[in-house]
Amino acid sequence: MSEEQSEQSQIDLAKIESDITSVNELPIASHSAEFEKIHKQLQQALTNLDGV
């Protein structure tokens, strides 16, 4: 795996935490889409930890 691919696969947990915190500031109608985005990021983080 190249260094560039490795950097792209890195997940910024601080950014995810910030995104979770900022959901309250968003309109309720957009919460579902935001939670879905965050869920995908967390799944990717777990995948990276498992090495899958």
C-alpha distance matrix in Angstrom:
0.0 3.8 6.6 8.2 6.3 6.6 10.1 10.9 10.4 12.7 16.2 19.2 21.8 24.5 24.1 24.5 27.5 29.0 28.6 30.4 33.1 33.7 34.3 37.9 38.4 37.4 39.9 40.2 39.5 35.9 35.2 34.0 31.4 30.2 30.1 28.0 25.5 25.4 25.2 22.0 20.4 21.6 20.4 16.8 17.3 18.6 15.9 13.3 15.9 16.3 12.7 13.6
3.8 0.0 3.8 5.4 5.3 6.2 8.7 10.0 10.8 12.7 16.4 18.9 21.9 24.1 23.6 24.5 27.5 28.5 28.3 30.5 33.0 33.3 34.2 37.8 37.9 37.0 39.7 40.3 39.6 36.0 35.5 34.6 31.8 30.4 30.7 28.9 25.9 25.9 26.3 23.2 21.2 22.8 22.1 18.4 18.7 20.6 18.2 15.4 18.0 19.1 15.7 16.7
6.6 3.8 0.0 3.8 5.5 5.0 6.2 8.7 9.9 10.8 14.5 16.4 19.6 21.4 21.1 22.5 25.2 26.1 26.3 28.6 30.7 31.1 32.3 35.8 35.8 35.3 38.2 39.0 38.6 34.8 34.3 33.8 31.0 29.3 29.7 28.2 25.1 24.7 25.5 22.7 20.2 21.8 21.7 17.9 17.6 20.0 18.2 15.0 17.3 19.1 16.1 17.7
8.2 5.4 3.8 0.0 3.8 5.4 5.2 6.3 8.8 10.1 13.5 15.3 18.8 20.5 19.5 20.9 24.0 24.5 24.3 26.9 29.1 29.0 30.2 33.7 33.5 32.7 35.5 36.4 35.8 32.1 31.8 31.4 28.4 26.8 27.5 26.0 22.7 22.8 23.9 20.9 18.5 20.6 20.7 16.9 17.1 19.9 18.1 15.3 18.2 20.0 17.2 18.2
6.3 5.3 5.5 3.8 0.0 3.8 5.4 5.1 6.3 8.8 12.1 14.8 17.9 20.2 19.2 19.9 23.1 24.1 23.5 25.8 28.3 28.4 29.2 32.8 32.9 31.9 34.5 35.1 34.4 30.7 30.3 29.4 26.5 25.2 25.6 23.8 20.7 20.9 21.5 18.3 16.3 18.3 17.8 14.0 14.7 17.1 14.9 12.4 15.7 17.0 14.1 14.7
6.6 6.2 5.0 5.4 3.8 0.0 3.8 5.4 5.2 6.5 10.2 12.8 15.7 18.1 17.8 18.5 21.4 22.7 22.6 24.6 27.0 27.6 28.5 32.1 32.4 31.7 34.6 35.1 34.7 31.0 30.2 29.5 26.9 25.2 25.2 23.8 20.8 20.3 20.8 18.0 15.6 16.9 16.7 13.0 12.8 15.1 13.3 10.2 12.9 14.7 12.0 13.5
10.1 8.7 6.2 5.2 5.4 3.8 0.0 3.8 5.4 5.3 8.6 10.4 13.8 15.6 15.0 16.3 19.2 19.9 20.1 22.4 24.6 24.9 26.2 29.6 29.7 29.2 32.2 33.0 32.8 29.0 28.3 28.1 25.4 23.4 23.8 22.7 19.4 18.9 20.0 17.5 14.6 16.3 16.9 13.3 12.7 15.8 14.8 11.6 14.2 16.7 14.6 16.1
10.9 10.0 8.7 6.3 5.1 5.4 3.8 0.0 3.8 5.5 7.9 10.3 13.6 15.6 14.3 15.1 18.4 19.1 18.5 20.9 23.4 23.4 24.3 27.9 27.9 27.0 29.7 30.5 29.9 26.2 25.7 25.2 22.4 20.7 21.3 19.8 16.5 16.5 17.6 14.7 12.3 14.6 14.9 11.2 11.7 14.9 13.6 11.2 14.4 16.6 14.6 15.3
10.4 10.8 9.9 8.8 6.3 5.2 5.4 3.8 0.0 3.8 6.4 9.7 12.3 15.1 14.2 14.3 17.5 18.9 18.3 20.1 22.9 23.4 23.9 27.5 28.1 27.2 29.9 30.1 29.7 26.1 25.1 24.3 21.8 20.2 20.1 18.6 15.7 15.3 15.7 12.8 10.4 12.1 12.0 8.2 8.5 11.4 9.9 7.4 10.8 12.8 11.0 11.7
12.7 12.7 10.8 10.1 8.8 6.5 5.3 5.5 3.8 0.0 3.8 6.6 9.2 11.9 11.6 12.1 14.9 16.4 16.4 18.2 20.6 21.4 22.4 25.9 26.5 26.1 29.0 29.4 29.5 25.9 24.6 24.3 22.1 19.8 19.7 18.8 15.8 14.6 15.5 13.4 10.2 11.3 12.2 8.9 7.6 10.9 10.6 7.7 10.1 13.0 11.9 13.4
16.2 16.4 14.5 13.5 12.1 10.2 8.6 7.9 6.4 3.8 0.0 3.8 6.0 8.9 8.5 8.4 11.3 13.0 12.9 14.5 17.0 17.9 18.8 22.2 23.0 22.7 25.7 25.9 26.2 22.6 21.1 21.0 19.0 16.5 16.2 15.8 12.9 11.2 12.3 10.8 7.2 8.3 10.1 7.4 5.8 9.5 10.3 8.3 10.2 13.3 13.2 14.4
19.2 18.9 16.4 15.3 14.8 12.8 10.4 10.3 9.7 6.6 3.8 0.0 3.8 5.5 5.3 6.5 8.8 10.0 10.8 12.7 14.5 15.5 17.0 20.2 20.7 20.9 24.2 24.8 25.5 22.0 20.4 21.0 19.2 16.2 16.1 16.5 13.5 11.4 13.4 12.7 8.9 9.8 12.5 10.6 8.5 12.1 13.7 11.7 12.9 16.3 16.6 18.0
21.8 21.9 19.6 18.8 17.9 15.7 13.8 13.6 12.3 9.2 6.0 3.8 0.0 3.8 5.3 5.0 6.1 8.5 9.7 10.5 12.3 14.1 15.5 18.4 19.5 20.0 23.3 23.5 24.6 21.3 19.2 19.8 18.7 15.5 14.8 15.7 13.3 10.3 12.0 12.4 8.8 8.3 11.6 10.8 8.1 11.0 13.5 12.1 12.4 15.8 16.9 18.4
24.5 24.1 21.4 20.5 20.2 18.1 15.6 15.6 15.1 11.9 8.9 5.5 3.8 0.0 3.8 5.4 5.0 6.2 8.6 9.9 10.6 12.3 14.5 16.9 17.7 18.8 22.3 23.0 24.4 21.2 19.2 20.5 19.5 15.9 15.8 17.4 14.9 11.9 14.4 15.1 11.6 11.5 15.1 14.4 11.9 14.7 17.3 15.8 16.0 19.5 20.5 22.1
24.1 23.6 21.1 19.5 19.2 17.8 15.0 14.3 14.2 11.6 8.5 5.3 5.3 3.8 0.0 3.8 5.4 5.0 6.1 8.6 9.8 10.4 12.5 15.4 15.6 16.2 19.7 20.6 21.7 18.3 16.8 18.1 16.6 13.1 13.7 15.1 12.2 9.8 12.9 13.3 10.0 11.0 14.5 13.6 12.0 15.3 17.4 16.2 17.2 20.5 21.2 22.3
24.5 24.5 22.5 20.9 19.9 18.5 16.3 15.1 14.3 12.1 8.4 6.5 5.0 5.4 3.8 0.0 3.8 5.4 5.0 6.2 8.6 9.8 10.8 14.0 15.0 15.2 18.4 18.7 19.7 16.4 14.4 15.3 14.2 10.7 10.5 12.0 9.6 6.5 9.4 10.4 7.4 7.8 11.5 11.5 10.1 12.9 15.3 14.9 15.7 18.6 19.9 20.6
27.5 27.5 25.2 24.0 23.1 21.4 19.2 18.4 17.5 14.9 11.3 8.8 6.1 5.0 5.4 3.8 0.0 3.8 5.4 5.1 6.3 8.7 10.2 12.6 14.0 15.1 18.4 18.6 20.3 17.4 14.9 16.4 16.1 12.4 11.8 14.1 12.4 9.0 11.5 13.4 10.7 10.1 13.9 14.4 12.5 14.8 17.7 17.3 17.4 20.4 22.1 23.1
29.0 28.5 26.1 24.5 24.1 22.7 19.9 19.1 18.9 16.4 13.0 10.0 8.5 6.2 5.0 5.4 3.8 0.0 3.8 5.4 5.1 6.1 8.8 11.0 11.5 12.8 16.5 17.4 19.2 16.2 14.3 16.5 15.8 12.0 12.5 15.0 12.9 10.3 13.5 15.1 12.5 12.9 16.6 16.8 15.3 18.0 20.6 20.0 20.5 23.6 24.9 25.8
28.6 28.3 26.3 24.3 23.5 22.6 20.1 18.5 18.3 16.4 12.9 10.8 9.7 8.6 6.1 5.0 5.4 3.8 0.0 3.8 5.4 5.1 6.4 9.6 10.1 10.4 13.8 14.6 15.9 12.7 11.0 12.9 12.0 8.2 9.1 11.5 9.5 7.4 10.9 12.5 10.6 11.5 15.0 15.4 14.7 17.3 19.6 19.6 20.6 23.3 24.5 24.9
30.4 30.5 28.6 26.9 25.8 24.6 22.4 20.9 20.1 18.2 14.5 12.7 10.5 9.9 8.6 6.2 5.1 5.4 3.8 0.0 3.8 5.5 5.5 8.1 10.1 10.6 13.7 13.5 15.4 12.7 10.0 11.8 12.1 8.4 7.8 11.0 10.2 7.3 10.0 12.7 11.2 11.1 14.5 15.8 14.9 16.8 19.6 20.0 20.5 23.0 24.8 25.0
33.1 33.0 30.7 29.1 28.3 27.0 24.6 23.4 22.9 20.6 17.0 14.5 12.3 10.6 9.8 8.6 6.3 5.1 5.4 3.8 0.0 3.8 5.6 6.7 8.3 10.2 13.5 13.9 16.4 14.1 11.7 14.3 14.8 11.2 11.1 14.5 13.6 11.1 13.8 16.4 14.8 14.6 18.1 19.3 18.0 20.0 22.9 23.1 23.2 26.0 27.8 28.4
33.7 33.3 31.1 29.0 28.4 27.6 24.9 23.4 23.4 21.4 17.9 15.5 14.1 12.3 10.4 9.8 8.7 6.1 5.1 5.5 3.8 0.0 3.8 5.4 5.4 7.0 10.7 11.9 14.2 11.7 10.2 13.3 13.2 9.8 11.0 14.2 13.0 11.4 14.6 16.8 15.4 16.1 19.4 20.3 19.6 21.9 24.4 24.6 25.3 28.0 29.5 29.8
34.3 34.2 32.3 30.2 29.2 28.5 26.2 24.3 23.9 22.4 18.8 17.0 15.5 14.5 12.5 10.8 10.2 8.8 6.4 5.5 5.6 3.8 0.0 3.8 5.4 5.3 8.3 8.6 10.8 8.6 6.5 9.7 10.3 7.2 8.1 11.6 11.3 10.1 12.9 15.4 14.8 15.4 18.4 19.8 19.6 21.5 23.9 24.6 25.5 27.7 29.4 29.3
37.9 37.8 35.8 33.7 32.8 32.1 29.6 27.9 27.5 25.9 22.2 20.2 18.4 16.9 15.4 14.0 12.6 11.0 9.6 8.1 6.7 5.4 3.8 0.0 3.8 5.5 7.8 8.1 11.3 10.2 8.2 11.8 13.1 10.6 11.2 14.8 15.0 13.7 16.1 18.9 18.4 18.7 21.7 23.3 22.9 24.6 27.2 28.0 28.5 30.8 32.7 32.7
38.4 37.9 35.8 33.5 32.9 32.4 29.7 27.9 28.1 26.5 23.0 20.7 19.5 17.7 15.6 15.0 14.0 11.5 10.1 10.1 8.3 5.4 5.4 3.8 0.0 3.8 6.8 8.8 11.5 10.2 9.6 13.4 13.9 11.4 13.2 16.4 15.9 15.2 18.1 20.4 19.7 20.6 23.6 24.7 24.5 26.6 29.0 29.5 30.3 32.8 34.3 34.3
37.4 37.0 35.3 32.7 31.9 31.7 29.2 27.0 27.2 26.1 22.7 20.9 20.0 18.8 16.2 15.2 15.1 12.8 10.4 10.6 10.2 7.0 5.3 5.5 3.8 0.0 3.8 6.3 8.2 6.6 6.9 10.6 10.8 9.0 11.3 14.1 13.8 13.9 16.7 18.7 18.6 19.8 22.5 23.6 24.0 26.1 28.1 28.8 30.1 32.3 33.6 33.3
39.9 39.7 38.2 35.5 34.5 34.6 32.2 29.7 29.9 29.0 25.7 24.2 23.3 22.3 19.7 18.4 18.4 16.5 13.8 13.7 13.5 10.7 8.3 7.8 6.8 3.8 0.0 3.8 5.4 5.6 6.9 10.2 11.0 10.4 12.6 15.0 15.5 16.1 18.4 20.4 20.9 22.2 24.4 25.8 26.5 28.4 30.3 31.4 32.7 34.6 36.0 35.3
40.2 40.3 39.0 36.4 35.1 35.1 33.0 30.5 30.1 29.4 25.9 24.8 23.5 23.0 20.6 18.7 18.6 17.4 14.6 13.5 13.9 11.9 8.6 8.1 8.8 6.3 3.8 0.0 3.8 5.4 5.3 8.0 10.0 10.0 11.2 13.7 15.0 15.5 17.1 19.5 20.5 21.3 23.3 25.2 26.0 27.4 29.3 30.8 31.9 33.5 35.2 34.3
39.5 39.6 38.6 35.8 34.4 34.7 32.8 29.9 29.7 29.5 26.2 25.5 24.6 24.4 21.7 19.7 20.3 19.2 15.9 15.4 16.4 14.2 10.8 11.3 11.5 8.2 5.4 3.8 0.0 3.8 5.7 7.1 8.4 9.7 11.3 12.8 14.3 15.7 17.1 18.9 20.3 21.6 23.1 24.9 26.2 27.6 29.1 30.8 32.2 33.6 35.1 33.8
35.9 36.0 34.8 32.1 30.7 31.0 29.0 26.2 26.1 25.9 22.6 22.0 21.3 21.2 18.3 16.4 17.4 16.2 12.7 12.7 14.1 11.7 8.6 10.2 10.2 6.6 5.6 5.4 3.8 0.0 3.8 5.6 5.6 6.3 8.7 10.2 10.9 12.5 14.3 15.9 17.0 18.6 20.2 21.7 23.0 24.7 26.1 27.5 29.2 30.7 31.9 30.9
35.2 35.5 34.3 31.8 30.3 30.2 28.3 25.7 25.1 24.6 21.1 20.4 19.2 19.2 16.8 14.4 14.9 14.3 11.0 10.0 11.7 10.2 6.5 8.2 9.6 6.9 6.9 5.3 5.7 3.8 0.0 3.8 5.6 5.1 6.0 8.5 9.9 10.4 11.9 14.3 15.3 16.2 18.1 20.0 20.9 22.3 24.1 25.7 26.9 28.4 30.0 29.1
34.0 34.6 33.8 31.4 29.4 29.5 28.1 25.2 24.3 24.3 21.0 21.0 19.8 20.5 18.1 15.3 16.4 16.5 12.9 11.8 14.3 13.3 9.7 11.8 13.4 10.6 10.2 8.0 7.1 5.6 3.8 0.0 3.8 5.4 5.2 6.2 8.7 9.9 10.4 12.5 14.4 15.3 16.4 18.5 20.0 21.0 22.4 24.4 25.8 26.9 28.5 27.1
31.4 31.8 31.0 28.4 26.5 26.9 25.4 22.4 21.8 22.1 19.0 19.2 18.7 19.5 16.6 14.2 16.1 15.8 12.0 12.1 14.8 13.2 10.3 13.1 13.9 10.8 11.0 10.0 8.4 5.6 5.6 3.8 0.0 3.8 5.5 5.1 6.3 8.7 9.8 10.8 12.6 14.4 15.4 16.9 18.7 20.2 21.2 22.9 24.8 25.9 27.1 25.7
30.2 30.4 29.3 26.8 25.2 25.2 23.4 20.7 20.2 19.8 16.5 16.2 15.5 15.9 13.1 10.7 12.4 12.0 8.2 8.4 11.2 9.8 7.2 10.6 11.4 9.0 10.4 10.0 9.7 6.3 5.1 5.4 3.8 0.0 3.8 5.4 5.1 6.2 8.5 10.0 10.8 12.4 14.3 15.5 16.7 18.6 20.0 21.3 22.9 24.6 25.8 24.9
30.1 30.7 29.7 27.5 25.6 25.2 23.8 21.3 20.1 19.7 16.2 16.1 14.8 15.8 13.7 10.5 11.8 12.5 9.1 7.8 11.1 11.0 8.1 11.2 13.2 11.3 12.6 11.2 11.3 8.7 6.0 5.2 5.5 3.8 0.0 3.8 5.4 5.1 6.0 8.6 9.8 10.4 12.1 14.2 15.2 16.4 18.2 19.9 21.0 22.4 24.1 23.2
28.0 28.9 28.2 26.0 23.8 23.8 22.7 19.8 18.6 18.8 15.8 16.5 15.7 17.4 15.1 12.0 14.1 15.0 11.5 11.0 14.5 14.2 11.6 14.8 16.4 14.1 15.0 13.7 12.8 10.2 8.5 6.2 5.1 5.4 3.8 0.0 3.8 5.5 5.0 6.3 8.7 9.9 10.5 12.4 14.3 15.4 16.4 18.5 20.1 21.1 22.4 21.0
25.5 25.9 25.1 22.7 20.7 20.8 19.4 16.5 15.7 15.8 12.9 13.5 13.3 14.9 12.2 9.6 12.4 12.9 9.5 10.2 13.6 13.0 11.3 15.0 15.9 13.8 15.5 15.0 14.3 10.9 9.9 8.7 6.3 5.1 5.4 3.8 0.0 3.8 5.4 5.3 6.4 8.8 10.0 10.8 12.6 14.6 15.5 16.8 18.8 20.2 21.2 20.1
25.4 25.9 24.7 22.8 20.9 20.3 18.9 16.5 15.3 14.6 11.2 11.4 10.3 11.9 9.8 6.5 9.0 10.3 7.4 7.3 11.1 11.4 10.1 13.7 15.2 13.9 16.1 15.5 15.7 12.5 10.4 9.9 8.7 6.2 5.1 5.5 3.8 0.0 3.8 5.4 5.1 6.2 8.6 9.9 10.5 12.4 14.2 15.3 16.7 18.5 19.9 19.4
25.2 26.3 25.5 23.9 21.5 20.8 20.0 17.6 15.7 15.5 12.3 13.4 12.0 14.4 12.9 9.4 11.5 13.5 10.9 10.0 13.8 14.6 12.9 16.1 18.1 16.7 18.4 17.1 17.1 14.3 11.9 10.4 9.8 8.5 6.0 5.0 5.4 3.8 0.0 3.8 5.4 5.1 6.2 8.6 9.8 10.6 12.3 14.2 15.4 16.6 18.3 17.3
22.0 23.2 22.7 20.9 18.3 18.0 17.5 14.7 12.8 13.4 10.8 12.7 12.4 15.1 13.3 10.4 13.4 15.1 12.5 12.7 16.4 16.8 15.4 18.9 20.4 18.7 20.4 19.5 18.9 15.9 14.3 12.5 10.8 10.0 8.6 6.3 5.3 5.4 3.8 0.0 3.8 5.4 5.0 6.2 8.6 9.9 10.4 12.3 14.3 15.3 16.3 15.0
20.4 21.2 20.2 18.5 16.3 15.6 14.6 12.3 10.4 10.2 7.2 8.9 8.8 11.6 10.0 7.4 10.7 12.5 10.6 11.2 14.8 15.4 14.8 18.4 19.7 18.6 20.9 20.5 20.3 17.0 15.3 14.4 12.6 10.8 9.8 8.7 6.4 5.1 5.4 3.8 0.0 3.8 5.4 5.1 6.3 8.8 9.8 10.6 12.5 14.4 15.2 14.8
21.6 22.8 21.8 20.6 18.3 16.9 16.3 14.6 12.1 11.3 8.3 9.8 8.3 11.5 11.0 7.8 10.1 12.9 11.5 11.1 14.6 16.1 15.4 18.7 20.6 19.8 22.2 21.3 21.6 18.6 16.2 15.3 14.4 12.4 10.4 9.9 8.8 6.2 5.1 5.4 3.8 0.0 3.8 5.3 5.0 6.3 8.6 9.8 10.7 12.4 14.2 14.0
20.4 22.1 21.7 20.7 17.8 16.7 16.9 14.9 12.0 12.2 10.1 12.5 11.6 15.1 14.5 11.5 13.9 16.6 15.0 14.5 18.1 19.4 18.4 21.7 23.6 22.5 24.4 23.3 23.1 20.2 18.1 16.4 15.4 14.3 12.1 10.5 10.0 8.6 6.2 5.0 5.4 3.8 0.0 3.8 5.4 5.1 6.1 8.6 9.9 10.6 12.2 11.2
16.8 18.4 17.9 16.9 14.0 13.0 13.3 11.2 8.2 8.9 7.4 10.6 10.8 14.4 13.6 11.5 14.4 16.8 15.4 15.8 19.3 20.3 19.8 23.3 24.7 23.6 25.8 25.2 24.9 21.7 20.0 18.5 16.9 15.5 14.2 12.4 10.8 9.9 8.6 6.2 5.1 5.3 3.8 0.0 3.8 5.4 4.9 6.1 8.6 9.8 10.3 9.7
17.3 18.7 17.6 17.1 14.7 12.8 12.7 11.7 8.5 7.6 5.8 8.5 8.1 11.9 12.0 10.1 12.5 15.3 14.7 14.9 18.0 19.6 19.6 22.9 24.5 24.0 26.5 26.0 26.2 23.0 20.9 20.0 18.7 16.7 15.2 14.3 12.6 10.5 9.8 8.6 6.3 5.0 5.4 3.8 0.0 3.8 5.4 5.1 6.4 8.8 9.9 10.6
18.6 20.6 20.0 19.9 17.1 15.1 15.8 14.9 11.4 10.9 9.5 12.1 11.0 14.7 15.3 12.9 14.8 18.0 17.3 16.8 20.0 21.9 21.5 24.6 26.6 26.1 28.4 27.4 27.6 24.7 22.3 21.0 20.2 18.6 16.4 15.4 14.6 12.4 10.6 9.9 8.8 6.3 5.1 5.4 3.8 0.0 3.8 5.4 5.0 6.2 8.5 9.0
15.9 18.2 18.2 18.1 14.9 13.3 14.8 13.6 9.9 10.6 10.3 13.7 13.5 17.3 17.4 15.3 17.7 20.6 19.6 19.6 22.9 24.4 23.9 27.2 29.0 28.1 30.3 29.3 29.1 26.1 24.1 22.4 21.2 20.0 18.2 16.4 15.5 14.2 12.3 10.4 9.8 8.6 6.1 4.9 5.4 3.8 0.0 3.8 5.4 5.1 6.1 5.5
13.3 15.4 15.0 15.3 12.4 10.2 11.6 11.2 7.4 7.7 8.3 11.7 12.1 15.8 16.2 14.9 17.3 20.0 19.6 20.0 23.1 24.6 24.6 28.0 29.5 28.8 31.4 30.8 30.8 27.5 25.7 24.4 22.9 21.3 19.9 18.5 16.8 15.3 14.2 12.3 10.6 9.8 8.6 6.1 5.1 5.4 3.8 0.0 3.8 5.5 5.0 6.5
15.9 18.0 17.3 18.2 15.7 12.9 14.2 14.4 10.8 10.1 10.2 12.9 12.4 16.0 17.2 15.7 17.4 20.5 20.6 20.5 23.2 25.3 25.5 28.5 30.3 30.1 32.7 31.9 32.2 29.2 26.9 25.8 24.8 22.9 21.0 20.1 18.8 16.7 15.4 14.3 12.5 10.7 9.9 8.6 6.4 5.0 5.4 3.8 0.0 3.8 5.4 7.9
16.3 19.1 19.1 20.0 17.0 14.7 16.7 16.6 12.8 13.0 13.3 16.3 15.8 19.5 20.5 18.6 20.4 23.6 23.3 23.0 26.0 28.0 27.7 30.8 32.8 32.3 34.6 33.5 33.6 30.7 28.4 26.9 25.9 24.6 22.4 21.1 20.2 18.5 16.6 15.3 14.4 12.4 10.6 9.8 8.8 6.2 5.1 5.5 3.8 0.0 3.8 5.4
12.7 15.7 16.1 17.2 14.1 12.0 14.6 14.6 11.0 11.9 13.2 16.6 16.9 20.5 21.2 19.9 22.1 24.9 24.5 24.8 27.8 29.5 29.4 32.7 34.3 33.6 36.0 35.2 35.1 31.9 30.0 28.5 27.1 25.8 24.1 22.4 21.2 19.9 18.3 16.3 15.2 14.2 12.2 10.3 9.9 8.5 6.1 5.0 5.4 3.8 0.0 3.8
13.6 16.7 17.7 18.2 14.7 13.5 16.1 15.3 11.7 13.4 14.4 18.0 18.4 22.1 22.3 20.6 23.1 25.8 24.9 25.0 28.4 29.8 29.3 32.7 34.3 33.3 35.3 34.3 33.8 30.9 29.1 27.1 25.7 24.9 23.2 21.0 20.1 19.4 17.3 15.0 14.8 14.0 11.2 9.7 10.6 9.0 5.5 6.5 7.9 5.4 3.8 0.0
